[in-house]
């Protein structure tokens, strides 16, 4: 009899995409991303490399000489685009 009217806002919201960043980046990490924007760097060049790698913002690639270099992933590029850098 007295059934409450269903509110159209009560419908389930679509699942949100996971965000790229689960934490804020430090100024050192942002500076490292900016360095990588212009050129790959040596894997041991910066102490921020492990955190950026874990966040999926950078990746390690092997060069022709067997040396490892670090470069931005598409997610890392998206962070820089979001900052208006790219």
C-alpha positions in Angstrom: 0.0 0.0 0.0 2.3 2.7 1.2 5.4 1.8 -0.8 7.9 4.6 -0.9 8.6 6.1 -4.3 11.9 4.9 -5.7 14.2 7.8 -6.0 16.0 7.8 -9.4 19.2 8.8 -7.6 19.1 5.5 -5.6 20.3 3.5 -8.6 23.7 2.0 -8.4 26.5 4.1 -9.8 28.8 2.6 -12.3 32.0 1.3 -10.9 34.7 4.0 -11.0 37.9 3.3 -12.8 40.9 3.0 -10.5 42.9 6.1 -10.4 46.5 6.2 -11.6 47.9 7.6 -8.4 47.1 6.2 -5.0 49.2 8.8 -3.3 50.6 12.3 -4.0 53.9 12.4 -5.7 56.8 14.2 -4.0 58.5 17.1 -5.8 61.5 14.8 -6.4 59.3 12.2 -8.1 57.7 14.9 -10.3 61.1 16.2 -11.2 62.2 12.6 -12.1 59.1 12.3 -14.4 60.0 15.6 -16.0 63.6 14.3 -16.6 62.2 11.2 -18.2 60.0 13.2 -20.5 63.0 14.5 -22.3 65.3 11.4 -22.3 65.6 8.0 -20.7 67.9 7.9 -17.7 70.0 5.2 -16.1 68.2 2.8 -13.8 70.3 3.8 -10.8 70.3 7.5 -11.4 67.6 8.6 -9.0 66.4 7.2 -5.6 62.8 7.8 -6.6 62.9 5.1 -9.3 61.5 2.2 -7.2 58.4 4.2 -6.0 57.6 5.4 -9.5 58.1 1.9 -10.9 55.7 0.5 -8.2 53.1 3.2 -9.1 53.3 2.1 -12.8 54.5 5.5 -14.0 57.9 4.3 -15.4 59.3 1.1 -16.8 62.7 -0.4 -17.3 63.9 -1.2 -20.8 67.1 -2.9 -22.0 69.2 -1.0 -24.5 71.1 -2.6 -27.4 74.3 -2.6 -25.3 72.5 -4.4 -22.5 72.3 -1.4 -20.2 69.0 -0.8 -18.5 67.2 2.6 -19.0 64.1 4.0 -17.5 61.3 5.6 -19.5 57.7 6.8 -18.9 54.8 4.5 -19.3 51.5 5.8 -20.8 50.3 6.4 -17.2 53.4 8.5 -16.5 52.7 10.5 -19.6 49.1 11.0 -18.5 50.3 12.4 -15.2 52.4 15.0 -17.0 49.6 15.8 -19.4 47.3 16.3 -16.3 49.9 18.8 -15.0 49.8 20.7 -18.3 53.4 19.7 -19.2 52.7 17.8 -22.4 
